[in-house]
Amino acid sequence: MLPGWRFGTRQKLMQRLGKEMNALQGIQTRWRTPFRDEYFVKTSLLGTHTFFMIFLPLWYWFGDPHIGRGLLHVLAIGAYVTSVAKDAFSVPRPYSPPIVRLSVGSHALEYGFPSTHSSNACSMALFFAGLVLERWEGHWAVSAGAVGLAAFFAWSVTFGRIYTGMHSMTDVAVGSLIGIFIFTLHRAILPFVDPFIFGMTWKATLASIPILLALVTFHPEPAEECPCFEDAVAFLSVVQGVTMRDAYWPEGFASKTYGNEWRSGSEIGVWGASVLLKLVIGISTILVWRIVAKQVCHVVLPPLFRFFAPLIRLPRRGYKPATEYEAYPPTTSLDPVPSILDLPSLVDEAEVSPSLSRGTASSLSSSLSHGKDLRNRSSLAAPSALEAPPLHKTGGTAAAPHRSSLSTGSAEESGHLDADVLTKVVVYSGIGWLAAAGIPGAFEMYGWSRGRGRAHRQWERVRGRWVEPDLVSLTRYQALRATRVVRDKLSADPWKYHAVDESPFWKKVRQALVVNPESTTGNILPSRYRTPEPASRPEKFTVPSSKASDVAENPYFKRDFRRNYPKTEVVTQPELAKLLIAQGGFEALPPVSAPEGTQTTAITADSLTPSLASLYSSSSSVTTTGFRPPKPPGRKFKWAASAEQAPSDPDAYFPLILFNGEKAPQTA
């Protein structure tokens, strides 16, 4: 039984749906082609929960956790708002026939108004477009391309919902407006919400759990059984798990993949292997957690529910209480929220071949609809059903006026148990925590990711809250203060040979590859970056006596510029010749006599270049008494130790001393 205001709104939406049926049928009649069928069915997968379960964790595993957090927030809010509206107004999807359903799966069990796919597509397109515009500010070509791609993506998903017969134009329009509103709201309130979550540990836990339970409790009851409620529970639980990560580990974890710079073929190979390894381990961990946690909850929760049955009762129709069953039946597998376990059946959002007739397509659609729910909601509905007796008087729906409302006893038919809700909370909260904290933390611990994680804190307390240095909500003073504190903490010891940012796993790899692990970072490509190559010199390696004399990560141009050695005075070649000429105490050597009987040719020197002996023996001014060597050019300085010395190691073999040069006074 629906309240009066909900029933009145539903009747107006039903009338609107009836008016749109001819237009929806005309779209499928005039525009359908095999290529478009295939395209829009495939793009509809981009709005499923299965896609989000695979897509969102990748941002936490491969370097951009803030993007994953923002996407999760807008998608979760959109899923919850649309699920509340679907259950509140209980408006069916377009009637089939005459509409042909091109994709029928678990989403077809939900009501139609508004479209969750459209909400998620619009909010996600706006999110990525805004991200590109911020990071590529001033690059008009990139910005225009990003906006165009975002608009095309949103159009493909939203129009595809009309083309495949899953939604009416009103469903898509309202869903798109919800997505735009949620994105705008998220951009407005995020700077004020994040500082209250990051680093709040148990305070954030105490605040988030009651909010989650309140949102689950006050979710409206639908006219008929609908998986929208469990969709909302799953998405909110994932947000709860990610919130725990933000509250306890605001600094995040290292998430950059080795070789991500792609500077050579070897780096690309390392990057590809690392990505594959992280994907396999990450997805497998989520799969194992889901299986194990679900089975444990099925064993533990029913006895707890029976124990607390006199005190607590799930305020929800259609859920069988634990006092009426002993254990979970082995066939209980109602899972309206697709998981990665359903990957082989992704295309089981069953594509209807365009060659099928309308009657065949309709029967196939009905066979995939999990019994009577889908048929009652849309397949057998006709426009004439809009004049059916009111729902609050008959207990049925406008689409199925003679069907009675679900009662507690119908839980056996539907397969819902009271422990299902808490099971989803535990399972999906764990998935959110594993995807955002557990798996990235393991990658950092075992050396499969690099970057600044918990070992290099990027967060600092400012006025009692944990904030990020580049957070938008910080004032200029707070940003400068946080950046200065972080810079001071990240400064390495200048007396260490190397401050290598590496994990134990890659440290062992480096030690196995390098010539001397104590003083080299060990580049894996020695022929390209190391000259001469390691082990190519015959000298025995000796550890440099100080950091300044270590050539690793300390090239010559930096050392020469940094130390600024005093220059020696320059003496030219003519001046050096005069100094040699002026030296006394030697005589010209006698000429060597040629042997008798041999004819020789005398070698004479150039007249412009007299010999030293002739110049010495002549009465030249250079041999006069009191001769002084010529004064070398340049200025003389008096070097003295500076009053202020730079911090240095007093035990260094070559201590660092700063000198000041003062120009010496001129002498006559």
KACOR-V321878 format. One record per residue. N is the residue number from 1. BURIAL is I if it has 9 or more other C-alpha atoms within 8 Angstrom, else O. Layout:
# KACOR-V321878
n	burial
N	BURIAL
N	BURIAL
This chain:
# KACOR-V321878
n	burial
1	O
2	I
3	O
4	O
5	O
6	I
7	I
8	O
9	I
10	I
11	I
12	O
13	I
14	I
15	I
16	I
17	I
18	O
19	O
20	I
21	I
22	O
23	O
24	I
25	I
26	O
27	I
28	I
29	O
30	O
31	O
32	I
33	O
34	O
35	O
36	O
37	I
38	O
39	O
40	I
41	I
42	O
43	I
44	I
45	I
46	I
47	I
48	I
49	I
50	I
51	I
52	I
53	I
54	I
55	O
56	I
57	I
58	I
59	I
60	I
61	I
62	I
63	I
64	I
65	I
66	O
67	O
68	I
69	I
70	O
71	I
72	I
73	I
74	I
75	I
76	I
77	I
78	I
79	I
80	I
81	O
82	I
83	I
84	I
85	I
86	I
87	I
88	I
89	I
90	I
91	I
92	I
93	I
94	I
95	I
96	I
97	I
98	O
99	I
100	I
101	I
102	I
103	I
104	I
105	I
106	I
107	O
108	I
109	I
110	I
111	I
112	I
113	I
114	I
115	I
116	I
117	I
118	I
119	I
120	I
121	I
122	I
123	I
124	I
125	I
126	I
127	I
128	I
129	I
130	O
131	O
132	I
133	I
134	O
135	O
136	I
137	I
138	O
139	O
140	O
141	O
142	I
143	I
144	O
145	O
146	I
147	I
148	O
149	O
150	I
151	I
152	O
153	I
154	I
155	I
156	I
157	I
158	I
159	I
160	I
161	I
162	I
163	I
164	I
165	I
166	I
167	I
168	I
169	O
170	I
171	I
172	I
173	I
174	I
175	I
176	I
177	I
178	I
179	I
180	I
181	O
182	I
183	I
184	O
185	O
186	I
187	O
188	O
189	O
190	O
191	I
192	O
193	O
194	O
195	I
196	I
197	I
198	I
199	I
200	I
201	I
202	O
203	O
204	I
205	I
206	O
207	O
208	I
209	I
210	O
211	O
212	I
213	O
214	O
215	O
216	I
217	O
218	O
219	O
220	O
221	O
222	I
223	I
224	O
225	O
226	I
227	I
228	I
229	I
230	I
231	I
232	I
233	I
234	I
235	I
236	I
237	I
238	I
239	I
240	I
241	I
242	I
243	I
244	I
245	I
246	I
247	I
248	I
249	I
250	I
251	I
252	I
253	I
254	I
255	I
256	I
257	I
258	I
259	I
260	I
261	O
262	I
263	O
264	O
265	O
266	O
267	I
268	I
269	I
270	I
271	I
272	O
273	O
274	I
275	I
276	O
277	O
278	I
279	O
280	O
281	O
282	I
283	I
284	O
285	I
286	I
287	I
288	O
289	I
290	I
291	O
292	O
293	I
294	I
295	O
296	O
297	I
298	I
299	I
300	O
301	I
302	I
303	I
304	O
305	I
306	I
307	O
308	O
309	I
310	O
311	O
312	O
313	O
314	O
315	O
316	O
317	O
318	I
319	I
320	I
321	I
322	I
323	O
324	O
325	O
326	O
327	O
328	O
329	O
330	O
331	O
332	O
333	O
334	O
335	O
336	I
337	I
338	I
339	I
340	I
341	O
342	I
343	O
344	O
345	O
346	O
347	O
348	O
349	I
350	I
351	I
352	I
353	O
354	I
355	O
356	O
357	O
358	I
359	O
360	O
361	I
362	I
363	O
364	I
365	I
366	I
367	O
368	I
369	I
370	O
371	I
372	O
373	I
374	I
375	I
376	I
377	I
378	I
379	I
380	I
381	I
382	O
383	O
384	O
385	I
386	I
387	O
388	O
389	O
390	O
391	I
392	I
393	O
394	I
395	I
396	I
397	I
398	I
399	I
400	I
401	I
402	O
403	O
404	O
405	I
406	I
407	O
408	I
409	O
410	I
411	I
412	O
413	O
414	O
415	I
416	I
417	I
418	I
419	I
420	O
421	I
422	O
423	I
424	I
425	I
426	I
427	I
428	I
429	I
430	I
431	I
432	I
433	I
434	I
435	I
436	I
437	I
438	I
439	I
440	I
441	I
442	O
443	I
444	I
445	I
446	I
447	I
448	I
449	I
450	I
451	O
452	I
453	I
454	I
455	O
456	O
457	I
458	I
459	I
460	I
461	I
462	I
463	O
464	O
465	I
466	I
467	I
468	I
469	I
470	O
471	I
472	O
473	O
474	I
475	O
476	O
477	O
478	I
479	I
480	I
481	O
482	I
483	I
484	O
485	I
486	I
487	O
488	O
489	O
490	O
491	O
492	O
493	O
494	O
495	O
496	O
497	I
498	O
499	O
500	O
501	O
502	O
503	I
504	I
505	O
506	I
507	I
508	O
509	O
510	I
511	I
512	O
513	O
514	I
515	O
516	O
517	I
518	O
519	I
520	I
521	I
522	I
523	O
524	O
525	O
526	I
527	O
528	O
529	O
530	I
531	O
532	O
533	O
534	I
535	O
536	O
537	O
538	O
539	O
540	O
541	O
542	O
543	O
544	O
545	I
546	I
547	I
548	O
549	O
550	I
551	O
552	O
553	O
554	I
555	O
556	O
557	O
558	O
559	I
560	I
561	O
562	O
563	O
564	O
565	O
566	O
567	O
568	O
569	O
570	O
571	O
572	O
573	O
574	O
575	I
576	I
577	O
578	I
579	I
580	O
581	I
582	I
583	O
584	O
585	O
586	O
587	O
588	O
589	O
590	O
591	O
592	O
593	O
594	O
595	O
596	O
597	O
598	O
599	O
600	O
601	O
602	O
603	O
604	O
605	O
606	O
607	O
608	O
609	O
610	I
611	O
612	O
613	O
614	I
615	I
616	I
617	O
618	O
619	O
620	O
621	O
622	O
623	I
624	O
625	O
626	O
627	O
628	O
629	O
630	O
631	O
632	O
633	O
634	O
635	O
636	O
637	O
638	O
639	O
640	O
641	O
642	O
643	O
644	O
645	O
646	O
647	O
648	O
649	O
650	O
651	O
652	O
653	O
654	O
655	I
656	O
657	O
658	I
659	O
660	O
661	O
662	O
663	O
664	O
665	O
666	O
667	O
668	O
